[in-house]
Amino acid sequence: MNQTTIDKFTQERDRLNNIMSQYTSLNTNRFLSLDNQMYREGALPQQTKELLGLVASLVLRCDDCINYHLKNCFDLGCSDQEIEETISIGLLVGGSIVIPHMRRAYAVWDEMRKHEKESQ
């Protein structure tokens, strides 16, 4: 079976994180730890936090971050409708410059959904 975009993204992210970890200082590691901890279950459910991260990533136009949050949203069971509403908020806040990132986000989401159906 072919690797999905998210599989390739995850492998490359892991590879780069391993390289980065050889050079990062305590301060950088603290920041990375805080980033990880912030998305855990708390007053807001983890799913909500990932959807918020997706909006911020769209507005900031970071495709790596969009893929990261899409994967987490998928793994947490977000629905197509939740993704659509979230991406729409990103479009509203970010404006038309977000459209190319929306296209890629929907393509990745569609690929994950199709892969899920094929695996069942």
N, C-alpha and C positions, 0 to 999 in steps of 0.2 A: 504494500500500500504506500502511496506517495505521502511524503511529509507535508503537513499543512503549514500554512504561513506562520501560525502560532507555534507549532513545533520548532520550526527553524528559528523564529524569534527567541523562543525560550532557550534553545541550545546556545545561540549566539550571546544572549544576555548572561547566561551562566558562565560561558567561556570568558567574556569580558570582565565579569565580576571576579572571577578567579585571578585574572591578571591584575586587576585593580587592587585586590586585597593584598598583593605583595608590596604595594607602595603607599597605601593609605595610612594616615596617622590616627591617633586616638580621637581627635576632633572629628575627622571625617567619619570614622566608625560610629561615633556617638550620633551624628546626624543620620546616618543610614539606619541605625537602630531605632531612632525616634520615628523615622518615616515608616518603618515596619510596624512599630507599635501603634501608631496612630490609626491604622486601618483595622485593628482588632475590634472585636465586639466591645461596646461600651454603652453610653447613654443612647447613642445611635447604633442601629444594627450594622453589622459589617457590610451587608449588601448596600445599604444606603450610603455608607462611606465610600464604597467603590464606585457607585453611581456619581457621587459628588466628585471623586477623583477623575472620572471620565469627562465630566463637564469641564473641569479645570484644564484637563489635558487638551480637549478640543479647542478651548479658547486660547490656550498657549501654543497651539498648533504643534504639539509634540507627538509624532506618530509612534515612537517607542512607548511613550506613556499611555497613549490611546490603546495600543495593543495589550499592554500590561493590564490595564483596568478592564478592557473587554474580556480578556481571559479570566480574570478573577470574577467578573460579573457572570460569565458563562458557568464557571465552576460553582458559583453560589446559587445558580438556578434562576437568574434573572430571565424574565420573559421578553419576547420580541417587543411587546408593547412598552415595557419598562425601558428597554434600550432606545426605542423610537422617541419616547418622551424625553429621555435624558439627552439624546443627541439633538433634539429640537431646542432644548434649553441652551445647549452649547451654541447652536446656530443663532438663537436670539441674542445671547450675550455677546458672542464673538463677531457676528455679522457675516457677510458673504465670503470673507476670507477663509472661513471655516469649511466651506463647501467641499474643496478637494479632500480635506481630512475626513469629512463625513462619508464621502464616496469610498475611501479606503477602509474606514471603520465598518461600513455596511458590508463591504466585500469580505472582510475578515470574519464578521459575525455570521454572514451567510455560509462561509466555508466551514466554520465550526458547527453550525446547525446541520449542514449536509453531512459532515463527517460523523456527527452524532447519530443521524438517521441510518447511515450505512453500517454503523457499528452495532445497531440493535438487531 
